[in-house]
Amino acid sequence: MRAVVIGAGIVGLTTGLALRRAGHDVTVYERAPEIRAAGTGLGLWANAMAVFDAFDVGERIRAIGKPGEMYFHDAGGRLLETPGFGVEYHQFLLVHRAKLNDLLADAVGPENIRLATGFEGYAEHADHVDVGLGDGTTVSADVLIGADGAYSMVREQLLPGTAAREHAGHHVWRAVIPNPGIALTEDRLILGDHGCRGGYVRTYDGSVYWLVNQFKTPALAGTLKEQALQRAEHLGADGGNEVLVKLIDATPEEAILHNQIMIVPPLPRWTSGRVALAGDAAHAMSPHITAGATLGVEDADLLGQLLTSAADVPAALAAYEADRMPRYAHVAKLAAAVEHAPTPADFATNYAAFHHWMLSPPVSAPVSQGAR
């Protein structure tokens, strides 16, 4: 079976790897001239790592990551307990997005990736799909997977009028500092007031990843550093968390990333007979539950399981959609409970409840390639 994957991000590359391991001929097309990733740190949860272990890349990923625990403190520095949820629902692996992308690209194989080759459109037929590319060529495949992110061009053709939209008022500022100049003995994530949350975590190579975000953000003013510092003021009892403020101060202006958070509206379907969406192309959501990439890895694994032969593609994609769409409807419900939690304690509890649901079999654990 021949598969075309659009997008060489984490989900696109994982989809390519899943389909290659299933014995298929796969090419991943990427519009950018190189493998790269927007953003900085990325948390991978146990369900994603189970997939990567089955794909024989788990240990390599752990080698570029650092185990962490996602616990929250309030602005006064008090740990917010989550009774009833064990440590396993707080543990994750922090990796650098770009390094993870490089590793996955190597596992897929450079010969199976076409860079600087954008997607222009497709023509779907009963027994194949023709994919038009930016260089003017057309390739024929048995299945097309759109893993091209929140601004997916595959989704725009499959479901016109479903462009990504702003998660109104939700902004994030973040950076990785290679040499912070501050001796850190712990990671700290803080739930403050005025809709602000943030903190810092140490990475595997001695760098520090810091972030601040805000819901219902007022009009922005000042430089990116000034904007981040303004939010950090709401993350400490006496005008800001001292360590976080120092980290932001030590960050060059050009190293700070700022994003208006974008989300994909609920879709009426994810597939047609020979076209499917995966990852953010199907379900980009607010990152406050820190599970978007992990859930997208599940999508890739399921596609690898279900797509067995060219003749069975329509049935496989129908089964994929039937599995994924109800799951993400529940993800949206649990994520909303986190976002709209009335107190920091409720936020922490609802956050742990989401990860308990996501990690608890048999509802959420994907049956990986190696477990068949």
Buried (B, 14 or more C-beta within 10 A) or exposed (E): BBBBBBBBBBBBBBBBBBBBBBEBEBBBBBBBEEBBBEBBBBBBBBBBBBBBBBBEBBEBBBEBBBEBEBBBBBBEEEEBEBEEBEEEBBBBBBBBBBBBBBBBBBBBEEEBBBBEBBBBEBEBEEEBBBBBBEEEEEBEBBBBBBBBBBBBBBBBBBBEEBBBEEBEEBBBBBBBBEEBEEEBEEBBBBBBEBBBBBBBBBBBEEBBBBBBBBBEBEEEEEEBBEBBBBBBBBBBEEEBBEBBBBBBEBBEEEBBBBBEBBBBEEBEBBBBBBBBBBBBBBBBBBBBBBBBBBBBBBBBBBBBBBBBEBEBBBEBBBBBBEBBBEBBEBBBEBBBBBBEBEEBBBBBBBBBBBBBBBBEEEEBBBBBBEEE
